[in-house]
């Protein structure tokens, strides 16, 4: 019998690694990478989740029964689950069901899962039932350097809601001073909490990071915001499953 759509998630990959970015950098976690995205950023490091002109949908994505994913998380998670993409909130109805099922299974089995993060581009307003299950939101609003027009990349209603959530942090991909100024303009216009803003260098590999990191760190210091490295590039060189 084919499972109902709400009983599955469209998955790109799943793996255990260290969180490479943001405020929980260095934390061991189980990563669940979901398929599909509503943006097409030029610097995207996971185009295989959405770019099906250059990647095979059937080879890259799988409809996975949620019970299988629950069992995997409780078996493999070191206590933290990070749901990433793609854009996970495209599937937020299914995610809310998944998290509820996961919580019940955790209580029944005594499985180790203490913390859930979602990584999002901030264009989709989260549902209340999802907010109740998520400890941390890693929100990455896209700037002009993404190649996306502002009306697609910046959704004030969604970002405004994230700004109200205690567990939300705002991470901007920055290359230069113009990017930093654009990010700060967005922070001001949307009244985002500056103590929860991070600048992160655009980089596809350790060489890019080494070249751009010091300048972006300087811009973060000048703006009095946090700096995020990309530890996975330094340790593993990027690629899948890291």
N, CA, C and O of each residue as an XYZ file, in Angstrom:
968
protein
N       0.843     -1.199      0.000
C       0.000      0.000      0.000
C       0.881      1.252      0.000
O       1.830      1.361      0.777
N       0.553      2.179     -0.873
C       1.304      3.430     -0.933
C       0.960      4.308      0.266
O      -0.218      4.555      0.523
N       1.973      4.789      1.015
C       1.679      5.629      2.181
C       1.096      6.971      1.765
O       1.391      7.474      0.681
N       0.272      7.545      2.627
C      -0.282      8.872      2.373
C       0.844      9.897      2.371
O       1.840      9.719      3.072
N       0.698     10.982      1.582
C       1.767     11.984      1.496
C       2.211     12.525      2.849
O       3.395     12.793      3.053
N       1.262     12.689      3.783
C       1.632     13.250      5.085
C       2.415     12.263      5.947
O       2.926     12.633      7.004
N       2.511     11.010      5.503
C       3.258      9.994      6.241
C       4.687      9.849      5.740
O       5.435      9.000      6.225
N       5.066     10.669      4.780
C       6.415     10.594      4.220
C       7.061     11.976      4.220
O       6.389     12.992      4.401
N       8.366     11.994      4.015
C       9.112     13.224      3.769
C       9.966     13.018      2.526
O      10.474     11.923      2.284
N      10.119     14.079      1.742
C      10.955     14.026      0.546
C      12.387     14.332      0.974
O      12.708     15.464      1.336
N      13.239     13.315      0.929
C      14.568     13.380      1.539
C      15.656     13.352      0.478
O      15.582     12.600     -0.494
N      16.663     14.185      0.683
C      17.856     14.179     -0.156
C      18.938     13.280      0.442
O      19.476     12.411     -0.244
N      19.253     13.491      1.717
C      20.268     12.674      2.374
C      20.110     12.779      3.890
O      19.452     13.684      4.403
N      20.722     11.844      4.581
C      20.759     11.864      6.050
C      22.112     11.327      6.494
O      22.653     10.390      5.906
N      22.644     11.938      7.540
C      23.996     11.601      7.975
C      24.230     12.168      9.366
O      23.444     12.978      9.857
N      25.305     11.742      9.992
C      25.716     12.279     11.290
C      27.036     13.009     11.102
O      27.974     12.477     10.510
N      27.097     14.229     11.610
C      28.310     15.028     11.468
C      28.327     16.085     12.566
O      27.543     16.026     13.514
N      29.236     17.054     12.426
C      29.300     18.207     13.309
C      28.637     19.388     12.631
O      28.825     19.606     11.434
N      27.864     20.152     13.385
C      27.287     21.377     12.827
C      28.433     22.313     12.446
O      29.265     22.672     13.279
N      28.458     22.699     11.171
C      29.583     23.478     10.674
C      29.402     24.976     10.737
O      30.371     25.719     10.577
N      28.170     25.448     10.969
C      27.885     26.882     10.862
C      27.023     27.346     12.032
O      26.387     26.546     12.719
N      27.021     28.654     12.234
C      26.059     29.264     13.138
C      26.390     29.123     14.606
O      27.514     28.785     14.977
N      25.391     29.387     15.442
C      25.624     29.471     16.884
C      25.863     28.111     17.524
O      26.390     28.058     18.635
N      25.497     27.004     16.871
C      25.794     25.682     17.425
C      26.935     24.989     16.712
O      27.020     23.761     16.702
N      27.810     25.777     16.118
C      28.965     25.219     15.402
C      29.743     24.272     16.316
O      30.018     24.584     17.475
N      30.087     23.112     15.765
C      30.854     22.125     16.513
C      30.017     21.082     17.225
O      30.559     20.089     17.710
N      28.701     21.282     17.302
C      27.834     20.323     17.981
C      27.624     19.080     17.111
O      27.324     19.208     15.924
N      27.777     17.884     17.680
C      27.451     16.674     16.918
C      25.943     16.559     16.745
O      25.178     16.869     17.658
N      25.526     16.113     15.572
C      24.092     16.074     15.274
C      23.796     15.074     14.170
O      24.661     14.726     13.366
N      22.551     14.622     14.156
C      22.020     13.902     12.998
C      21.425     14.943     12.059
O      20.649     15.801     12.480
N      21.789     14.861     10.799
C      21.299     15.800      9.786
C      20.299     15.096      8.880
O      20.557     14.006      8.370
N      19.156     15.741      8.693
C      18.147     15.266      7.750
C      17.977     16.355      6.700
O      17.406     17.412      6.968
N      18.480     16.080      5.502
C      18.398     17.069      4.423
C      17.193     16.758      3.540
O      17.111     15.687      2.938
N      16.261     17.707      3.472
C      15.051     17.522      2.684
C      15.210     18.086      1.282
O      16.049     18.953      1.036
N      14.394     17.583      0.371
C      14.451     18.008     -1.015
C      13.543     19.182     -1.315
O      12.619     19.483     -0.560
N      13.820     19.841     -2.427
C      13.076     20.969     -2.994
C      13.422     22.281     -2.288
O      13.738     22.323     -1.099
N      13.346     23.353     -3.091
C      13.561     24.697     -2.565
C      12.731     25.675     -3.379
O      12.416     25.425     -4.542
N      12.380     26.795     -2.753
C      11.613     27.830     -3.448
C      12.496     28.961     -3.962
O      11.992     29.943     -4.506
N      13.826     28.826     -3.792
C      14.784     29.782     -4.339
C      15.810     29.025     -5.177
O      15.915     27.801     -5.093
N      16.567     29.770     -5.989
C      17.593     29.161     -6.850
C      18.880     29.969     -6.729
O      19.361     30.527     -7.716
N      19.430     30.033     -5.540
C      20.592     30.886     -5.270
C      21.803     30.435     -6.082
O      22.068     29.241     -6.216
N      22.532     31.408     -6.619
C      23.683     31.094     -7.465
C      24.809     30.440     -6.688
O      25.566     29.650     -7.253
N      24.939     30.752     -5.394
C      26.031     30.186     -4.600
C      25.608     28.948     -3.808
O      26.360     28.483     -2.953
N      24.437     28.418     -4.073
C      23.924     27.273     -3.315
C      24.923     26.111     -3.345
O      25.431     25.744     -4.404
N      25.196     25.540     -2.163
C      26.127     24.412     -2.104
C      25.407     23.061     -2.081
O      26.047     22.018     -1.949
N      24.084     23.080     -2.209
C      23.325     21.825     -2.305
C      22.327     21.884     -3.465
O      21.140     21.628     -3.261
N      22.781     22.216     -4.673
C      21.841     22.335     -5.796
C      21.171     21.019     -6.157
O      20.130     21.013     -6.814
N      21.755     19.909     -5.737
C      21.164     18.604     -6.036
C      19.831     18.385     -5.326
O      19.127     17.416     -5.609
N      19.478     19.294     -4.394
C      18.173     19.177     -3.735
C      17.047     19.825     -4.527
O      15.873     19.602     -4.229
N      17.395     20.633     -5.544
C      16.334     21.370     -6.264
C      16.598     21.594     -7.753
O      15.650     21.835     -8.500
N      17.836     21.524     -8.207
C      18.168     21.875     -9.596
C      18.054     20.641    -10.489
O      19.041     19.951    -10.743
N      16.843     20.377    -10.958
C      16.629     19.143    -11.701
C      16.758     19.313    -13.207
O      16.331     18.456    -13.981
N      17.355     20.437    -13.612
C      17.854     20.547    -14.977
C      19.247     19.929    -15.062
O      19.657     19.443    -16.116
N      19.970     19.953    -13.942
C      21.340     19.441    -13.919
C      21.508     18.190    -13.066
O      22.557     17.548    -13.104
N      20.490     17.845    -12.304
C      20.528     16.641    -11.471
C      19.248     15.845    -11.701
O      18.216     16.397    -12.081
N      19.334     14.551    -11.467
C      18.178     13.673    -11.656
C      17.315     13.647    -10.393
O      17.779     13.264     -9.319
N      16.068     14.055    -10.537
C      15.133     14.027     -9.400
C      15.057     12.622     -8.805
O      15.139     12.458     -7.588
N      14.900     11.617     -9.653
C      14.715     10.251     -9.170
C      15.952      9.719     -8.455
O      15.843      8.913     -7.531
N      17.127     10.173     -8.886
C      18.358      9.717     -8.242
C      18.659     10.484     -6.961
O      19.282      9.948     -6.044
N      18.221     11.732     -6.898
C      18.601     12.593     -5.775
C      17.617     12.572     -4.614
O      18.028     12.729     -3.464
N      16.337     12.383     -4.884
C      15.330     12.502     -3.835
C      14.540     11.209     -3.672
O      14.313     10.471     -4.631
N      14.126     10.953     -2.428
C      13.337      9.757     -2.123
C      12.208     10.118     -1.172
O      12.403     10.881     -0.226
N      11.027      9.569     -1.425
C       9.927      9.667     -0.473
C      10.166      8.599      0.595
O      10.080      7.403      0.319
N      10.466      9.044      1.815
C      10.806      8.108      2.889
C       9.693      8.116      3.932
O       9.250      9.176      4.372
N       9.250      6.930      4.319
C       8.208      6.810      5.343
C       8.723      7.396      6.654
O       9.860      7.149      7.056
N       7.871      8.171      7.308
C       8.301      8.863      8.520
C       8.740      7.903      9.621
O       9.679      8.209     10.355
N       8.092      6.765      9.752
C       8.483      5.808     10.792
C       9.930      5.361     10.611
O      10.649      5.155     11.589
N      10.351      5.214      9.364
C      11.742      4.843      9.094
C      12.694      5.951      9.547
O      13.758      5.679     10.103
N      12.296      7.204      9.303
C      13.132      8.332      9.709
C      13.162      8.487     11.225
O      14.202      8.818     11.793
N      12.031      8.251     11.881
C      11.990      8.298     13.347
C      12.965      7.280     13.926
O      13.742      7.602     14.824
N      12.925      6.052     13.415
C      13.820      5.002     13.904
C      15.277      5.388     13.671
O      16.130      5.164     14.529
N      15.558      5.970     12.502
C      16.931      6.383     12.198
C      17.410      7.460     13.160
O      18.523      7.377     13.681
N      16.575      8.476     13.401
C      16.971      9.565     14.302
C      17.257      9.028     15.698
O      18.286      9.360     16.286
N      16.363      8.205     16.238
C      16.549      7.707     17.596
C      17.727      6.745     17.695
O      18.322      6.599     18.763
N      18.063      6.096     16.599
C      19.208      5.183     16.596
C      20.529      5.932     16.434
O      21.518      5.591     17.082
N      20.552      6.951     15.572
C      21.807      7.578     15.177
C      22.078      8.934     15.831
O      23.232      9.359     15.906
N      21.047      9.611     16.299
C      21.235     10.976     16.790
C      22.085     11.013     18.049
O      21.856     10.231     18.972
N      23.077     11.926     18.103
C      23.825     12.139     19.338
C      23.132     13.120     20.279
O      23.771     13.695     21.159
N      21.823     13.311     20.094
C      21.059     14.193     20.965
C      20.519     15.425     20.278
O      19.701     16.152     20.842
N      20.978     15.663     19.056
C      20.562     16.856     18.312
C      20.196     16.447     16.887
O      20.910     15.678     16.244
N      19.062     16.978     16.405
C      18.629     16.761     15.024
C      18.607     18.101     14.313
O      18.032     19.067     14.816
N      19.231     18.163     13.143
C      19.222     19.374     12.327
C      18.543     19.048     11.008
O      19.022     18.216     10.237
N      17.423     19.710     10.757
C      16.689     19.529      9.502
C      17.068     20.670      8.579
O      16.896     21.842      8.914
N      17.585     20.316      7.416
C      18.097     21.309      6.482
C      17.579     20.996      5.085
O      16.716     20.132      4.925
N      18.091     21.682      4.082
C      17.581     21.473      2.736
C      18.593     21.857      1.685
O      19.805     21.768      1.881
N      18.026     22.310      0.505
C      16.662     22.653      0.251
C      16.053     23.650      1.239
O      16.742     24.283      2.040
N      14.739     23.754      1.140
C      13.971     24.585      2.079
C      12.993     23.686      2.834
O      11.952     23.313      2.293
N      13.319     23.336      4.078
C      12.487     22.393      4.823
C      11.039     22.825      5.020
O      10.147     21.979      5.087
N      10.794     24.135      5.114
C       9.435     24.563      5.439
C       8.459     24.395      4.284
O       7.258     24.596      4.466
N       8.943     24.032      3.103
C       8.035     23.619      2.035
C       7.245     22.385      2.484
O       6.113     22.169      2.051
N       7.853     21.589      3.353
C       7.218     20.370      3.859
C       6.814     20.510      5.332
O       6.811     19.520      6.065
N       6.475     21.721      5.769
C       6.279     21.892      7.206
C       5.051     21.160      7.751
O       5.039     20.791      8.926
N       4.032     20.944      6.942
C       2.884     20.167      7.426
C       3.324     18.751      7.793
O       2.976     18.238      8.856
N       4.100     18.124      6.891
C       4.610     16.785      7.162
C       5.614     16.803      8.312
O       5.662     15.868      9.112
N       6.419     17.869      8.395
C       7.403     17.963      9.472
C       6.738     18.025     10.839
O       7.224     17.419     11.794
N       5.634     18.752     10.940
C       4.934     18.839     12.221
C       4.475     17.455     12.677
O       4.578     17.115     13.856
N       3.970     16.665     11.739
C       3.554     15.294     12.058
C       4.768     14.457     12.445
O       4.721     13.690     13.407
N       5.852     14.609     11.693
C       7.089     13.867     11.961
C       7.616     14.163     13.360
O       7.964     13.242     14.099
N       7.676     15.436     13.727
C       8.205     15.803     15.041
C       7.313     15.279     16.168
O       7.813     14.849     17.207
N       6.001     15.314     15.966
C       5.089     14.788     16.986
C       5.294     13.282     17.161
O       5.329     12.778     18.283
N       5.428     12.573     16.037
C       5.673     11.129     16.086
C       7.015     10.834     16.735
O       7.142      9.908     17.536
N       8.009     11.629     16.380
C       9.349     11.465     16.938
C       9.340     11.664     18.452
O       9.996     10.923     19.183
N       8.605     12.655     18.913
C       8.551     12.923     20.351
C       7.879     11.773     21.100
O       8.337     11.371     22.169
N       6.797     11.252     20.538
C       6.125     10.112     21.185
C       7.052      8.898     21.254
O       7.135      8.222     22.279
N       7.744      8.635     20.146
C       8.648      7.484     20.107
C       9.811      7.670     21.077
O      10.257      6.713     21.709
N      10.291      8.883     21.190
C      11.391      9.161     22.123
C      10.962      8.875     23.556
O      11.710      8.278     24.330
N       9.754      9.306     23.903
C       9.264      9.079     25.264
C       9.026      7.599     25.541
O       9.271      7.118     26.648
N       8.549      6.882     24.528
C       8.262      5.456     24.713
C       9.535      4.622     24.819
O       9.584      3.645     25.566
N      10.562      5.011     24.069
C      11.780      4.199     23.997
C      12.918      4.725     24.855
O      13.905      4.023     25.078
N      12.789      5.956     25.338
C      13.899      6.565     26.063
C      15.031      6.979     25.147
O      16.165      7.147     25.596
N      14.733      7.147     23.861
C      15.755      7.550     22.899
C      16.310      8.934     23.198
O      15.632      9.781     23.780
N      17.547      9.144     22.791
C      18.236     10.401     23.075
C      17.950     11.417     21.972
O      18.434     11.279     20.848
N      17.171     12.425     22.299
C      16.961     13.556     21.399
C      16.547     14.750     22.250
O      15.432     14.803     22.769
N      17.453     15.696     22.384
C      17.234     16.820     23.290
C      17.007     18.142     22.571
O      16.519     19.096     23.177
N      17.357     18.214     21.281
C      17.389     19.529     20.629
C      17.123     19.364     19.139
O      17.693     18.487     18.490
N      16.246     20.223     18.599
C      15.931     20.206     17.167
C      16.200     21.581     16.576
O      15.732     22.594     17.096
N      16.952     21.609     15.492
C      17.200     22.833     14.728
C      16.592     22.684     13.334
O      16.574     21.593     12.765
N      16.098     23.791     12.797
C      15.710     23.838     11.387
C      16.486     24.959     10.717
O      16.576     26.068     11.243
N      17.045     24.660      9.551
C      17.738     25.659      8.740
C      16.803     26.086      7.614
O      16.304     25.246      6.865
N      16.567     27.388      7.494
C      15.572     27.897      6.551
C      16.039     29.199      5.923
O      16.843     29.925      6.507
N      15.530     29.493      4.726
C      15.865     30.769      4.084
C      14.962     31.912      4.547
O      15.144     33.054      4.125
N      14.004     31.615      5.400
C      13.186     32.660      6.000
C      12.072     33.201      5.131
O      11.516     34.258      5.430
N      11.731     32.495      4.054
C      10.673     32.980      3.164
C       9.306     32.377      3.475
O       8.292     32.824      2.940
N       9.278     31.364      4.338
C       8.027     30.673      4.660
C       7.746     30.843      6.150
O       8.573     30.487      6.989
N       6.588     31.382      6.468
C       6.211     31.591      7.866
C       5.933     30.247      8.532
O       5.156     29.454      8.001
N       6.543     29.974      9.669
C       6.350     28.669     10.302
C       4.969     28.518     10.931
O       4.398     29.482     11.441
N       4.445     27.306     10.888
C       3.166     27.003     11.526
C       3.348     26.924     13.049
O       4.411     26.518     13.520
N       2.326     27.306     13.816
C       2.427     27.223     15.279
C       2.765     25.821     15.782
O       3.540     25.673     16.727
N       2.187     24.789     15.154
C       2.452     23.431     15.615
C       3.902     23.016     15.372
O       4.417     22.124     16.047
N       4.557     23.663     14.410
C       5.972     23.396     14.182
C       6.825     24.196     15.161
O       7.809     23.688     15.699
N       6.444     25.437     15.386
C       7.175     26.277     16.343
C       7.285     25.593     17.704
O       8.305     25.706     18.383
N       6.232     24.888     18.095
C       6.202     24.260     19.416
C       7.211     23.124     19.549
O       7.558     22.733     20.664
N       7.687     22.588     18.421
C       8.582     21.422     18.454
C      10.047     21.776     18.210
O      10.927     20.945     18.437
N      10.318     22.987     17.754
C      11.669     23.346     17.304
C      12.349     24.227     18.348
O      11.770     25.205     18.820
N      13.587     23.868     18.703
C      14.347     24.640     19.689
C      15.095     25.810     19.077
O      15.243     26.858     19.705
N      15.568     25.629     17.846
C      16.395     26.674     17.232
C      16.112     26.773     15.740
O      16.016     25.769     15.035
N      15.981     28.020     15.278
C      15.776     28.305     13.858
C      17.021     29.021     13.337
O      17.370     30.097     13.822
N      17.680     28.428     12.361
C      18.834     29.054     11.718
C      18.338     29.681     10.418
O      18.245     29.017      9.385
N      18.022     30.966     10.491
C      17.368     31.669      9.382
C      18.434     32.376      8.555
O      19.231     33.149      9.087
N      18.446     32.107      7.251
C      19.460     32.690      6.370
C      18.791     33.484      5.250
O      18.624     32.971      4.143
N      18.404     34.748      5.532
C      17.793     35.575      4.484
C      18.798     35.826      3.360
O      19.986     36.024      3.617
N      18.327     35.817      2.135
C      19.218     35.951      0.986
C      19.337     37.406      0.530
O      18.352     38.141      0.460
N      20.569     37.793      0.224
C      20.881     39.137     -0.258
C      20.968     39.126     -1.779
O      20.725     38.101     -2.416
N      21.316     40.275     -2.358
C      21.448     40.377     -3.815
C      22.494     39.405     -4.347
O      22.384     38.927     -5.476
N      23.512     39.111     -3.533
C      24.578     38.222     -3.995
C      24.089     36.806     -4.282
O      24.817     36.002     -4.863
N      22.856     36.499     -3.875
C      22.278     35.177     -4.153
C      21.763     35.060     -5.582
O      21.523     33.959     -6.079
N      21.595     36.218     -6.243
C      20.999     36.228     -7.573
C      19.487     36.259     -7.563
O      18.858     36.289     -8.620
N      18.893     36.250     -6.374
C      17.434     36.275     -6.258
C      16.931     37.712     -6.127
O      17.536     38.505     -5.406
N      15.826     38.071     -6.815
C      15.240     39.398     -6.612
C      14.709     39.526     -5.189
O      14.260     38.549     -4.590
N      14.767     40.734     -4.662
C      14.384     40.962     -3.268
C      12.959     40.502     -2.975
O      12.688     39.979     -1.894
N      12.044     40.692     -3.929
C      10.653     40.332     -3.649
C      10.470     38.825     -3.463
O       9.510     38.393     -2.826
N      11.376     38.031     -4.011
C      11.326     36.579     -3.796
C      12.099     36.171     -2.549
O      11.687     35.273     -1.814
N      13.218     36.838     -2.323
C      14.134     36.405     -1.268
C      13.768     36.921      0.112
O      14.104     36.295      1.117
N      13.085     38.054      0.172
C      12.784     38.677      1.466
C      11.272     38.752      1.649
O      10.581     39.457      0.914
N      10.774     38.025      2.627
C       9.345     38.014      2.954
C       9.175     38.597      4.360
O       9.343     37.887      5.352
N       8.844     39.883      4.444
C       8.783     40.542      5.759
C       7.861     39.857      6.756
O       8.156     39.837      7.951
N       6.735     39.289      6.286
C       5.825     38.647      7.237
C       6.470     37.428      7.878
O       6.327     37.202      9.080
N       7.183     36.641      7.073
C       7.850     35.453      7.610
C       9.017     35.847      8.513
O       9.147     35.323      9.619
N       9.867     36.766      8.048
C      11.012     37.182      8.854
C      10.559     37.859     10.142
O      11.190     37.704     11.187
N       9.459     38.613     10.063
C       8.928     39.242     11.260
C       8.519     38.224     12.304
O       8.729     38.428     13.499
N       7.930     37.119     11.846
C       7.548     36.068     12.791
C       8.780     35.414     13.403
O       8.820     35.167     14.608
N       9.785     35.133     12.576
C      11.006     34.540     13.123
C      11.644     35.461     14.160
O      12.174     34.991     15.167
N      11.595     36.768     13.917
C      12.185     37.730     14.850
C      11.523     37.662     16.222
O      12.126     38.043     17.226
N      10.294     37.181     16.264
C       9.566     37.068     17.532
C       9.894     35.786     18.292
O       9.527     35.652     19.459
N      10.576     34.849     17.653
C      10.863     33.560     18.274
C      12.192     33.611     19.016
O      13.201     34.047     18.463
N      12.190     33.165     20.263
C      13.411     33.212     21.076
C      14.543     32.403     20.459
O      15.712     32.762     20.603
N      14.206     31.320     19.777
C      15.236     30.429     19.262
C      15.708     30.729     17.853
O      16.380     29.894     17.247
N      15.377     31.898     17.309
C      15.752     32.217     15.924
C      17.021     33.058     15.871
O      17.193     34.004     16.640
N      17.910     32.693     14.941
C      19.135     33.445     14.662
C      19.183     33.717     13.163
O      18.653     32.945     12.364
N      19.828     34.826     12.792
C      19.780     35.300     11.408
C      21.193     35.360     10.839
O      22.027     36.150     11.280
N      21.437     34.511      9.855
C      22.776     34.326      9.303
C      22.800     34.826      7.859
O      22.057     34.333      7.010
N      23.655     35.805      7.593
C      23.752     36.392      6.259
C      25.055     35.962      5.591
O      26.127     36.037      6.191
N      24.950     35.513      4.346
C      26.135     35.168      3.555
C      26.706     36.457      2.967
O      26.043     37.155      2.199
N      27.954     36.758      3.345
C      28.563     38.050      3.031
C      29.890     37.838      2.309
O      30.682     36.966      2.668
N      30.116     38.664      1.274
C      31.393     38.648      0.564
C      32.206     39.904      0.818
O      33.431     39.857      0.929
N      31.497     41.044      0.909
C      32.199     42.325      0.947
C      31.374     43.355      1.712
O      30.328     43.041      2.281
N      31.867     44.588      1.713
C      31.218     45.645      2.481
C      29.806     45.937      1.974
O      28.911     46.226      2.768
N      29.603     45.865      0.659
C      28.266     46.113      0.114
C      27.260     45.093      0.646
O      26.128     45.445      0.980
N      27.677     43.833      0.721
C      26.796     42.802      1.282
C      26.493     43.086      2.749
O      25.355     42.942      3.197
N      27.521     43.489      3.492
C      27.336     43.776      4.913
C      26.354     44.924      5.111
O      25.493     44.864      5.988
N      26.483     45.969      4.296
C      25.573     47.112      4.409
C      24.145     46.712      4.046
O      23.188     47.148      4.686
N      24.008     45.881      3.017
C      22.672     45.413      2.641
C      22.052     44.597      3.775
O      20.873     44.756      4.091
N      22.850     43.731      4.379
C      22.350     42.915      5.488
C      21.918     43.784      6.659
O      20.857     43.562      7.242
N      22.732     44.770      7.005
C      22.391     45.639      8.133
C      21.157     46.480      7.834
O      20.368     46.770      8.734
N      20.988     46.874      6.567
C      19.776     47.594      6.187
C      18.543     46.740      6.394
O      17.507     47.226      6.847
N      18.661     45.464      6.060
C      17.547     44.539      6.260
C      17.281     44.325      7.749
O      16.129     44.272      8.182
N      18.344     44.205      8.517
C      18.203     44.050      9.969
C      17.440     45.231     10.556
O      16.544     45.054     11.382
N      17.803     46.439     10.122
C      17.137     47.636     10.646
C      15.686     47.720     10.184
O      14.795     48.009     10.983
N      15.448     47.471      8.910
C      14.092     47.651      8.368
C      13.104     46.648      8.944
O      11.913     46.940      9.053
N      13.592     45.468      9.314
C      12.712     44.429      9.851
C      12.807     44.308     11.367
O      12.180     43.438     11.972
N      13.603     45.195     11.975
C      13.783     45.193     13.438
C      14.243     43.827     13.941
O      13.741     43.320     14.944
N      15.206     43.236     13.226
C      15.762     41.966     13.677
C      16.696     42.222     14.858
O      17.392     43.237     14.872
N      16.729     41.338     15.839
C      17.583     41.534     17.016
C      19.061     41.383     16.654
O      19.489     40.300     16.253
N      19.840     42.447     16.790
C      21.225     42.435     16.306
C      22.100     41.436     17.053
O      23.077     40.940     16.493
N      21.770     41.130     18.310
C      22.600     40.176     19.052
C      22.394     38.742     18.554
O      23.076     37.818     18.999
N      21.442     38.565     17.619
C      21.194     37.241     17.051
C      21.482     37.214     15.548
O      20.991     36.349     14.822
N      22.289     38.178     15.097
C      22.667     38.279     13.683
C      24.098     37.782     13.515
O      24.971     38.077     14.331
N      24.328     37.023     12.445
C      25.659     36.514     12.128
C      26.009     36.849     10.685
O      25.147     36.826      9.806
N      27.280     37.161     10.447
C      27.834     37.259      9.099
C      28.664     36.005      8.857
O      29.455     35.596      9.707
N      28.474     35.404      7.698
C      29.222     34.207      7.322
C      29.776     34.386      5.917
O      29.044     34.821      5.028
N      31.049     34.065      5.688
C      31.616     34.255      4.350
C      31.024     33.302      3.316
O      30.757     32.134      3.602
N      30.826     33.825      2.113
C      30.463     32.948      1.002
C      31.679     32.112      0.652
O      32.762     32.656      0.432
N      31.519     30.813      0.599
C      32.655     29.931      0.316
C      32.139     28.568     -0.110
O      31.161     28.058      0.436
N      32.805     27.993     -1.082
C      32.471     26.638     -1.524
C      33.492     25.614     -1.042
O      33.224     24.412     -1.032
N      34.674     26.107     -0.638
C      35.720     25.198     -0.178
C      36.621     25.926      0.812
O      36.437     27.114      1.078
N      37.594     25.205      1.354
C      38.472     25.773      2.376
C      39.298     26.930      1.836
O      39.623     27.856      2.580
N      39.641     26.890      0.556
C      40.418     27.973     -0.046
C      39.625     29.274     -0.063
O      40.147     30.329      0.297
N      38.361     29.200     -0.483
C      37.490     30.382     -0.458
C      37.364     30.925      0.962
O      37.421     32.134      1.186
N      37.193     30.019      1.909
C      37.002     30.424      3.301
C      38.242     31.123      3.842
O      38.137     32.134      4.537
N      39.398     30.594      3.528
C      40.649     31.199      3.988
C      40.830     32.588      3.403
O      41.336     33.491      4.070
N      40.415     32.758      2.147
C      40.566     34.043      1.475
C      39.582     35.083      2.007
O      39.956     36.236      2.223
N      38.326     34.683      2.218
C      37.278     35.653      2.538
C      36.979     35.780      4.031
O      36.455     36.800      4.477
N      37.312     34.753      4.795
C      36.960     34.749      6.206
C      37.457     35.950      6.991
O      36.663     36.573      7.696
N      38.747     36.309      6.901
C      39.242     37.435      7.690
C      38.524     38.749      7.384
O      38.252     39.530      8.296
N      38.217     38.998      6.122
C      37.526     40.235      5.762
C      36.105     40.248      6.323
O      35.649     41.267      6.839
N      35.413     39.124      6.222
C      34.047     39.061      6.741
C      34.057     39.165      8.269
O      33.158     39.772      8.850
N      35.053     38.584      8.917
C      35.173     38.721     10.370
C      35.363     40.186     10.756
O      34.791     40.657     11.738
N      36.167     40.897      9.977
C      36.373     42.329     10.222
C      35.065     43.101     10.062
O      34.765     43.993     10.856
N      34.286     42.757      9.034
C      32.999     43.426      8.817
C      32.021     43.114      9.949
O      31.256     43.983     10.368
N      32.046     41.876     10.444
C      31.176     41.512     11.565
C      31.552     42.294     12.819
O      30.680     42.777     13.543
N      32.844     42.415     13.069
C      33.301     43.161     14.242
C      32.892     44.622     14.146
O      32.447     45.220     15.125
N      33.048     45.188     12.959
C      32.670     46.585     12.760
C      31.173     46.783     12.982
O      30.751     47.795     13.542
N      30.375     45.815     12.541
C      28.916     45.916     12.675
C      28.415     45.494     14.053
O      27.234     45.655     14.362
N      29.311     44.955     14.879
C      28.955     44.459     16.210
C      27.936     43.323     16.131
O      26.969     43.269     16.890
N      28.191     42.418     15.183
C      27.381     41.207     15.080
C      28.308     40.003     15.165
O      29.529     40.156     15.160
N      27.746     38.833     15.242
C      28.543     37.617     15.361
C      29.145     37.225     14.011
O      28.642     37.586     12.948
N      30.228     36.480     14.098
C      30.845     35.889     12.906
C      30.636     34.384     12.961
O      30.798     33.764     14.012
N      30.277     33.805     11.831
C      30.184     32.351     11.716
C      31.177     31.862     10.683
O      31.189     32.333      9.546
N      32.002     30.925     11.080
C      32.845     30.243     10.116
C      32.063     29.151      9.396
O      30.840     29.062      9.509
N      32.790     28.326      8.658
C      32.175     27.173      7.985
C      33.102     25.987      8.243
O      33.880     25.568      7.386
N      32.980     25.472      9.458
C      33.924     24.489      9.966
C      33.983     23.231      9.110
O      35.041     22.618      8.971
N      32.843     22.847      8.535
C      32.818     21.625      7.731
C      33.706     21.750      6.494
O      34.270     20.759      6.031
N      33.833     22.985      5.950
C      34.729     23.183      4.809
C      36.181     23.018      5.232
O      36.987     22.442      4.500
N      36.513     23.525      6.414
C      37.879     23.395      6.915
C      38.234     21.943      7.210
O      39.346     21.497      6.928
N      37.283     21.212      7.780
C      37.567     19.841      8.207
C      37.417     18.817      7.093
O      38.232     17.905      6.955
N      36.356     18.982      6.295
C      35.993     17.936      5.343
C      36.039     18.376      3.883
O      35.911     17.554      2.975
N      36.221     19.680      3.662
C      36.314     20.178      2.297
C      34.993     20.316      1.577
O      34.977     20.461      0.354
N      33.882     20.275      2.296
C      32.583     20.392      1.640
C      32.134     19.057      1.078
O      32.623     18.004      1.486
N      31.200     19.106      0.138
C      30.658     17.881     -0.436
C      29.451     17.390      0.334
O      28.924     18.090      1.199
N      29.023     16.202      0.019
C      27.817     15.650      0.639
C      28.157     14.922      1.940
O      29.293     14.512      2.179
N      27.131     14.783      2.758
C      27.282     13.989      3.968
C      28.168     14.587      5.032
O      28.698     13.866      5.877
N      28.341     15.928      5.003
C      29.155     16.584      6.029
C      28.403     17.767      6.622
O      28.923     18.449      7.505
